[in-house]
């Protein structure tokens, strides 16, 4: 058998003197005859030190095989003395079939079998001669039955990859590309490991003004539909490529004639540019199937388009003027030497492909407006935009300063630039069709709202607050135009916890109402203890009183921006409202906490609006019920919004133990009350405190305030006036009824009795 291998150099050696460890292991295994499906034939050594072991394999072959695999297959296994590449299995039978997972190294030479789909650097860790031979038998047996190439596997390409790469516009990879020629500006980027280079096509509108390293005419050659077979060696010159395409019923020279004539003669385009042949092969799984893949390969032709056209006899040049030759083209002898440089083509990244790669293709492609382009906002936006999620408008009025670089998504070259515009520019460079992010430099709290800001808000489907400003979140909830769904994303003061508040799609529960329930949960739930305590240090980065920043590491922002990005994808797709908190511990573990939201309750009393929720109301009823038949009471917890005249009631404290509770009267005590209110204030970083009073009326009694109630409200109003607050009183009655009363000094004698 060996004398028929014209590709094999070397002499036979005795099995005992085999030098290469893996070859020696294989020979020893074969000589032991423990594997019944394979036998040893011979071993040789080449002058370059490679050792070649010939074996005969007996695969499992059905009576009517899908491919021409024999009951006895002679196989040659090549071993690299340096063990840099995997042992190659070579089919010695001259008529071995061209099937998927084979590779023709050179025309006329035996086929290599592609046994493994992982790199040899990984295989080496577990490689054994026994496993190798078993895989060889499996390969032959499955090829015989036609099951080696699985139905879920991509169809087999015709040409292998190349060390040199070229990044091409994504449209060249589309199934419906029109095959038009186009001029591409390219930069050549060398690399050292492994040696090679990458040609990168410049994107249109990328803002790069220096001259490109290379200009190429992309001439697209599309073949007829082809059925997958095996890999073929790269053509080395234009004539070898012509032979390869003739096998696919494609006349390369006719295509070149038509496209070069159209480019140079008819369109009078640049003839000095290099020619980049872009080969598109529609590949199908079987002869009766439809193409499942467009295999795209690229070859750079030596010389310019003018040189190529003249070498193939299409044109002539007289005194610098190019003209088309009439008659049958006659290629010059120079055309025989037109070398090809194979390039491994890579599609540029567009938003659609980014969505597919990141698994967001099926999610809503919402129009999202963000307020705040700081550390958390910029990194969350970058995480989402990389995957093609959403189209964005970024609004911020701040500029990037050096201290921001510790945690911001923008690079150092952005210092001094407006954050919104710089972030928009930076993110839009991620994708070939980079128009997903626009920007507006504006202070959303400035009055009046500009027409441009109003238009941005009107067109948004979702508005996300990353500003970490209560004023901005409240503006979005109550004042901002448009009906977009509002979301607020922020960190606690220490930067250890992430909070996300989400309105429902119908906006039946506003952001400010969810914020109130957030504070209620911080007060009530044990797992949120310490959530709003600040233990960090503030640092001054400038000379004015406001030039202060907090200590917070990039790894924290990176962690929470990743969580926020994933959470936003999920919550935008879900129409319901939600409130969630992610807390980190000292060992970097993250715990997730969801707060079930209660139905909000609001009503206006005088100049003020009372805002609370059904859970808080139910707590008041439960406290009343527990004290029956006596009256009871306590204090209301919450906070005001003086701008919008809203009193947010987020909780209530029960009656102090020294209170006087009777069936027809109630006098609130004070034992432990100050400590309880201070505890609430501490848990909420001073935001929630004393807001008013509540007490109950007994069954069968009116919910209207008694004369004593009105006198108490008048006193309370004078007391709260010192803090610029109205008096607030709630009367809790039977059957779920609650009567609210507010009063200011201007109306304390006649408090609103609704």
N, C-alpha and C positions, 0 to 999 in steps of 0.2 A: 504493500500500500504506500509506503513512504517514497518509493521511487516515482510515484505519480504526482508527488507534491513539488511542483516547480517552485513554489514559494518557500520551500523548506530548505535551509542551509544548515550544515552541521554533520556530525558523525554520531553513529550509534555508540552508546556507552553502556557499561555494565550497570545494572541496578544498584550494586553495592557502592558505586562511586558517584552517585547523584549528590550534588553539592547543596542545592537550594533546599532549605528546610521544608517548605511546603511541598515541593516536588518529591522529596525523600519520604515525607509522611504519606503522600498519595501512593507511591510505588510500594511501600511496605504494606499498606492496607490492601492493595490489589494482590500482592503476593500471598497474603494470608487467606485469600479466597473466602472471606466471611460475608461478602456481599454477592449474592447469587446473580444479580442482574448486570454485572459488569466484570470484564476480564482485561488483563494486562497484555499489551502487544509488544511495545518497544519504547525506548527512551533515547533521545538524541540531545546533543549540546551544540549550540551555534557558537560562532567565533566571538559574538558579543556577550557570551556567558549565559544566554537564555537556555533553559532546558525545556524539552518538549516531550510529553508523555502521551503515547498513543494508546487508546482504550477502545474496546467494543462494548456498546451498551445495548441491552435488551429491554426496550420499553414495552409498555402495554399498548398493543395496537389492535383495534377492533377489526372485524371482518371487512367492513367497508369504511376505511379511514377517511376523515374529512380532508386530510392533507397526506401527501405521499411520504409518510414515515414508515421505515422498514422495521422488521422484527430484529434486525441486527444492524446497528448504526456505528460505523467507525468515526471516532471523535479524537481530535488532537487537543491537548491542553497545554498551553504555553505558560511558563513561569518566569517572572521577572527576577533576576538575581538581587535587585535592590528592594524588591517587594513594594515598589511604588504604585503598581497597578494590579488590578485583580487578575487572577489566572484566566486566560481567554480560552473558551471552548470553541473549536473550529470544526465545522462539518467537513469531512474528507470526501464524502460522496459527491462526484461532479454534478449530478443532477438533483442535489438536495433542493427542496422547494423554497421559493422566495415567499416567506410567510411573515406575519408580524413578529416582532422581537428577534429579527435577524439583521445583520449589518454587513453590507458589501464594502469591504475596505478599499478595494480597487477592482475595476472591471476585469473579469477573467480569473480572479482569485477566489478561494473558498470563502464561504459565508461564516461569519462569527455569530454565535448564539448569545443573545442578551438574556442572561440567566437571572440577574438581580436588578431591582429597581432602587436600591439605595447606594450611596457612595461607598467606595472601597474603604475609606477611612473609618466608616462605621462597621463594615463587614469584618475587617481585620480583627476586631475585638472578640468575635465569636467564631472565626473561621476554623473549620476542621475539614479534613479530607473526606470524611464520611458524609458530612452535611452537604459538601459540594457535589459529590457524586449522586446523592439522593435528589438534589435539586436538578441535576442534569437529567436524570431519569424522568422526574416529574415534568420537566419542560418538554421532553420528547413525547411522553405519553399524552399530555394535554394538547400538544400540537396535533397529534394524531387524531384526537377526538374533536378538535376545533374549539376547545374550551380554555385554551391558554389566555387568549385575550377576552377578558370578561365583558359582558354586555354593558356594565356600568363604567368601564374604562373609556377614556378618550380614544378616538381613532388614532392609529399609528401614523406618524409623519413619514415623509419620504427622505428628507435630508436631515443630517445631524446638526447640532449646534456648532458654534464657532467661538474661539477665544475673543475675537473682536465683536463688539456690539454696536448697534445703531438704534437710537431712539427715534421712532417715526411717528408722524401724526396718526391718531387713533382711527381716522377715517379710512386709512389704507388697510385696516384690518376688518372693516365692516363688510358684511355679506353683500350689500347692495352698492358697493363703491362703483363709481362710474368709469374707473380706469383712466381718468384724465391724467396727463403728465403735469407735474408741478415743480417749480423751482424751490429748493430747500436751502436755507442758510444753516450751516452746521459748525459746531465747535468740536475740536478734537481734544479729548481728555485722556491723557495716558494714565496707566496704572501699573503698579509694580508687582503685585502678588494676586494672581499670576500675571506675568508680563503680558501686556496687551493694551488696548485702548478702547474708548467708547466714543462714538460719534453721536452728538446730541443735537437734534433739530431744534432750532430756536422757535419759540412760540410767537405767533403773531401778536403784536401789541404788548410784548413782554417788557418794553422799556429799555432794551439793551442797544446801545448806540455804537459800540466799537465794531470794526469790521469782523465778520465771521472768519474762521480758519478755512472754511471750505464752502463752495457753492456747488450743489449737485442738482441735476435734472433727474427727478424720479420718474423713470419710464416703467410703467406697470405692464407686466405680461401675465395674462390670466389663461390658465389651461382649461381644457374640458374637465368634467367630473371624473375623478380617479378613485378606484377602489384601493383601500389600504393594502400594503404588502409589507415590505421591510425597509430598513434604512439603506441608503445608497451613499457612496462617498461623494464628497463635494467636487463638482467640476472645477478643473484647474484653469481652464481658459474658455474663451467664447465658443470654440468649436465643440468642446466637450459638453458645454451647456446646451448647445444646439442638438447634439445627439440625445441628451437626456430628455429634452422637450419633444423631440420627434417621437420618442417612445410614448409620449402623452398626446400625440396627434396635434402638436402645436408647432407652427413654423416660426421659430425665433427670428430669423433674418427678415421675414416678411413683416413681422410686428415692428422690428427695429426700423425697417425702411419707412413704414407708414408713420410711425411716431416721430422719428427724427426729421422727416420731410415736413411734417406738420409744424414741428417746433421751430426748425431753423429757416425753412423756406417760406411757409405760409404765414406763420406768426412772427417771423423775424425776431425770435427770442435769443437769449444769450447762448451762443454756441461755444463759448470758452469754458463753460461749467463742466465739471466732471459728470459722468453718467452713472447713476445708481439704478441698477436693474432690480425692480421689486417683483418677485415671482409670487403669484397667488394661485394656490392649488386647492380647489374644492375637493375635500376628501370624504368619501362615504365608507360605511362599514362593509357593505356587500354590494355586488353588482346591481341588485335591484333596489338598493336603498337610496336615500337622498343625502346630500352632503351634510355632515355634522360639524365640520370645521373648515375654516379657510386657513390652510397652512401658508404662512407668509415667510419668504426667504429673500435675502437681499445680497447683491453682488456689486461691488464697485469695480467698474471697468477701467483699466489703465488708460490714461489720456482723456482728452476733452471730448465733448460731443462732436465737435468739428473733426477731430482726429478719427473718431470712430466711424463717422459717416464717410470720410474719404477712404479709410482702410477697407471698408466693405463695398466700395465702388458706388455709393449713393450720390456723392457730391464731388465737385472739383472746385478748386479755388484759383482764381486768376486775379493777380494784383489786389489781394485782400478781399475780393468779392466771391462769395460762395454761390454756386449754382448747382441745380440738380442735373444729373446726367440722364440722358435719354437712353432707353433700351434696357436690356437685361443687365443688372448690376454684376460687375466683375470684381470680386474681392482681390486685394493685393496680397503679395506674399507676407506683408507685415501683419495682416489680419490673423495669420496663423499663431502669432505670438501675443495676441491681446489677452493678457493675464487677467484673471478675476480674483478679487479679494472677497472671500465669503464673509458675510457679516451676520451676526445673530440679531434679528430684528426684535425690538421690544416696543410695544404700543405705549405711546404717551398716555398719561392718566387723565381721564375725564371724570366728571361727576358720576355718571351712570356706572362706570366700572368701579369707582370708589365705593359706591353704594353696594355693589355686588360683593366686593372684597371684604367689606366690613359687616355684611349681613343686614344692611338697613334698606335694601331695595324695596321691600314690601311695606315699609313704614310711611306715614304721611309725609309728603314733601312740603311742609308748612312754610308760610311766610312769617318769619320770626323777627321781632324787634327786640333788641337788648339795650337796656340803659345801664351804663357802667362798663368800662373796658379796663378794669383794674386787674389784679393778679388772678383772682378766681374767675372773673368773667372772661378774660382773654384766654386763659388756658382751657376753660370749658368750651368756649367757642371753637378754639383750635381743635380740640378733640372731636367735636361733632362735625366741623367743616371738613376735616381730613377724610372722614367717611362719606362725604357728600350729603350729609343730613341737613335738610332745610336750606332756604335762602334767607339771607340775614340783612338787617340794618343795624349798625352799631352806632349808638349815640353816647357821646361823652364830650366834655368840654375841657378836660385836663390834658396836660402834656406829659410825655415820658421823661422822668428825671433819673439821674444815675442810681439813686437808692432803689428805684422800682425794679431794676434789673435782677435783684436778688430773687424775685418771685414772679416776674412778668413773662409773658410768652414772647414778647418782642426782643430782638437782639440788640446789642449795644449800638449798632448803627442807627437805631431809632431814637436815641436820646435827643431831646429838644423838639421832637415832632409831636403833633397832636395824636393822642392814643388812638382815637377812632379811625382817623384816616390811615395811620401807619398800620394798624391791625388789619384794616380792609385790604390794603395793598399786599401785605404779607400773606394773608390767608388766600387771596385770589391767585397768588403764584403757585399754590399747591396743585392746581388742576389746569389742564390744557385749555378748557373752556372756563377760565377763572373769572366768572362774573356773578358768583353766588353771594358776595358780600358787598354792600355799599355802606356809606357812613354819613353821619351828620355831626358836625361839631356844634354842640348846643348844650346849654344848661336848661334842663327840662323844667326847672322850678322858676325860671325867669318869666316875668309877666310882661306882656301877654304872650300866649302861645303863638309861635310864628306859623305862617301858612305852610311852610315846608315841613315843620314838625307835625303839624296837624295832618298833612297828607300822608306822611310816613305811618302815623298811628292808624289812620283810616284804612290803609291798605294791608296792615298786619293782621294775621290770624291769631298770633300768640305774642304777648309782650312779656319779656322776662326782665326782672329787676335784679341786677348784680351789684348795685351801688352800695349795699350795706348801709343805706340811709333810710331811716323810718319815714322821713319827709317824702322821699321819692316813692317809696312803697305806698304811702297814703295818697300821694298825688295820682299814682297809677290806679289805685282802687276807686278814688272818688272824683277826681278832676280831669284826668286825661281823656281827650276825645277818642272816638272809635269804640267798637264793641269787641275788640280782641280779648281773648282769654288771658288773664293775668297770672303770672307766676313770680314768686320771690325766692331767691337762692342766696343764702348768706352763711357765714361762719359765726360761731359764738365768739365772745371776746378773747378767749384764750387760743382760738384756732384749733381746738381739739374736737369740735363737733360741727357737723353740717346740718343745716335746716332747709327744707324745701316746702313752701306753701303753694298749693295749686288750686286755682278756681276750677269749678266745673265748666264745661264747654258752654253751657247756657248762661253762665254767670249768675246763677241763683244764689250762690254763696260768694260774697266778695272777699277780696284779699284781706281787707282790714278786719272782717269778721273772723277769718281763719287765724289771723294774727292774735286776736283776743283769745281764741281757744288755745293757741300755742302757749300763751302766758298762763292760762288756766291749768294746762297740763303740767307746766313747769312747777306750779305751786302744789298740785295735788299728787303727782306721781313720784314715788320714791326713786325710781331709776334715773330721774332727771336732777337729782341732788347735785349741786356743784356745777350744773350746766352753764350758768351765766356768771359764775365767779371769774374774776380776772386775776391771774397770778403772774402775768408777764411784765415786761418792762417797756416803757415808752422811750423812744430815742428821738433826739432833735436832729433834723437833716438840714435845716436852714436857720435864718436869723429872726423870722417873724414868729409871733405867738402861735400860729397855726401850723408851723413847719415841724410836725411831730408824726412819727410813724411807730408802729408796734413791732415787736420781735416775733417773727414767724418764719419758719424755714420753708424752703422750696419743696422739700419732700412732702410736707403737709399739704401744701397747695396742690401738688401733683396728685396725691392720694385722693383728695376731695374733688378735684376737677374731674378725675376719672369717674368717681361715683356719681357726681352731678350730671355728667354727660349721659351715662347709662340711664339714670333716673329720669332725665328730661325726655329721652326717647320713649321710655315706657309710659310716662305720664301724659305726654302730648297725644299719644295714641289712645289713651284711655279718657273717656269723656267725663269721668267723675272727679269731684274735688278730693283733695288729700292733704295730709300733714304728716311729715316724716322727719325723723332725726337720726343721724348716724353718729355714734359716739366712739372715740378711740380711747384705748387704755394705754398704760405705760408700757405694755409689751407689744404695742402696735396692732392689737386685734381691734376689729371694728364690730360694734353691735348695732343692729337696726331696730328702730322703735317706730311703730306706726300709731298715730292717735286717731281714734274713730271720731269723726266730726259730728256734732249735733246740729240740728236744724236751727238757724239763727232766728232771733226775735228782735224786732225793732219797733219803736213807736216814738212819736214826737210829743214832748210835753213842754209847752211854752217855747222858749228860744232854743231848747236843747233836745237832742235826740238820744234816747236810751237804746243802747245796742248790747244784747246779751244772747244767750242761746238756751235751748230746751234743757240741756244738762244742768245748767246753773239754776234754772227755774225749778227743775225737779228736786234739786238739793234743798232749795228753800221749802218746798212742800214736804219733803221727808223730815226736815228738822221740825216743822210745825206739827206733823203727824206724830212724831215721837214724843212731843211735849204735851199733847192733849191729855186731859181736858184743859190744861193751863195754856195761857198765852206764853209765847217765848219770843226771842229776837236775837239780834247780834249786829255785826257791822258788814257792810258791803265792800268788796275789794274790787279795784279796777284802776282805771286811769282816764284822763280826759284828753280830748283833742280840741284845744281852744280855737284853732283855726276853723274847723268845721262844726263846732258846737256839738260834739258827740261825747257822751259818757259811756265808756266801755265797762260793763259789769262782768268780771271774769270769775268771780267766786264770792263766797260768803263765809264768815266765821260764825260758829254757834254761840249760844248764850254763855257768857262767862259764869263760872261756878258761884260767884257771889251775887248773881242776879236774883231779883224777886219775881217769881212766876206765880200768877194767880189765874183762876178761870176767867176773870173779867178785867185783869190789869197786868201790866208788866213794867218792871223797872230794870233796865240793863245795868249789870255790874261792870267792874273793870279789872278784876283779878286775872292776871296773865295776858290781858288784852294787848298791852303795849309790846310785850315780848312776841306775841303771835304776829302782830302787824309788822314788827321789825324783821321777823323771820321771813315773811312774805316778801318784804322789800329786799332783803338780802338775796333770796333765791332768784329774784327777777332783776338784779342789778339796779335796784332803786326805781324800777319803772312802775311796778304795781304797788299800790298802797291803800290807805283808807279813802273810801269814796262816798260813803253815806251810811245810813242805818236801815235796818229792816226789823219788822216785828209782825206777829201773827194776830189774827182775830179768831175767836172761837167759832165753832159750828153754829149755824143758824143766825150768824151775825152779819151785819152789812160790811161791805169792803170799803165803805166810805170812811174817811178819817174822822175820828172823834174830835171834840174840842181840845182835849189834851194832846192829841196827835198834831193838830194844827199849831198849837202853842209850841210844841217841841220842834216842829219844822221851822217855825220862825226863829227860834233860838239857834238851830242848826245852820240856818241860812246866814245869820250874823257871824257865826263861828267860821264857816267856810269862806265867807267874804274876805277874810284875812289872806287866804291863799288864792283869791280870784276865782273861786269855784262857787257853783250854785249849791243849795241844799238839796239833798237827794234822800227820799224815803220810799221804801217799799212796804206795802201791807199785804201779807200772805193770808189768803182766805181758803175756804173749803171749795171742793170741786175744781181745783186747779186755777182759781182766780187769783190774780195779783194786781193790786192797784199801785201805780207809781205816782210819785209826786216830786216835782222839782220847784224850786223857788229861788229867786235872787232878791236883793234888797229892794229892787224896784217893784216887785210883785209879791213880796213875802206876806203882806197882809191878806192878799187874795191869791194863794198858790193855785196853780193849775190843778183842777180836781178831776182830770180825765183819768 
